């Protein structure tokens, strides 16, 4: 299990890790994190949701090279999560899955 935790954290940017640290140090208070970053609560919520999506993407193993590439692009912030879902869905439809 320990190795699995290491994999997801290595796929996060330094900025993401700092955000997680600040979130934990604020006892999980999104309002406190919003104050710290001088941004609105909904912006913090969106950022947290994106981090959750990145972690979920990393947990989903995939043997298909194309789908793995799409997931890696999401993790690396090169592609947004919703677009990735559409691309993967269309790709699977074309393959007849």
N, C-alpha and C positions, 0 to 999 in steps of 0.2 A: 504493500500500500504506500509506503514511503516514496518509492520511486515514482508512482503515479502523481503524487503531489509535486514532486520536483519537475516533472514534465510540464504541467500546466503553468507553473510559475516562471519557468524559463521562456515561455512563449509570450510573456507580458513585457511591455516596455518599462523602462525605468520610471516613466511618468505614471504608468498604471500602478506599479508597486508602491510608489510614494503616495498615490491616492488611497490605496488600500491601507497603508500604514496610518495615514491621517484619519481615515474612517475608523479604524480600530482604536486609535488614541483618543478619538472623540466619542468613545463608547457606542459607536454605531449610530450616532446622531447625524442625520443628513442636514439638519438645520445648522449644527455646529460646523460641519464641513463646508456648507455654503458660506458661512461667515468667514471661515479661514481662507477660502479661495475668492471671496468677494464676488460671488455669483448667486443666482437664484436657486431656491430649493428644487424647482423642476429641472434645472440644468444639472444639478448634482444627481438627481434621481435618474436622469437619462444617462449620465456617465456611468453610474453604478449598473444600470441595465445593460449597457454595452460591455462592461467587464464581465458580467454574468454570462452574456452570450459568448464571449471569447472563451471563457472557461468551459462552457458546455460544448462548444465546437471542438475544443481540444480533447474532451472526453470521448467524443464519437470517433471510433477508429474506422478507417476506410481503406479498402484494398485498391480501389479504383484511383489511378494516378490523377485524372482530371478533377475528381471530387476532392481528393487530398490537396491539390493545388488551390482550388477555390477556398477550402477551409483555411489553408495557410495564409491566403491573401486577407481573409477576414481577421485572423489573429494578428497579422502584421499591419492592420489598418490600411490596407491597400484597396479594400472592397467592403462595402457595408453589408451588414447581416441580411437585410431583406433582399438585396440584389442577389446575394449568394444563394439564398433559398430558392429564388426564381430560377437561377441558372442550373442549380442541381436538379430541381424538379423537371425542367424542360429536357435536360440531358437524360435523365432517367426515363422520361416518356419516349424519347427518341430511341433509346436502347430497348424499349419494351419492358421495362421493369415495373 
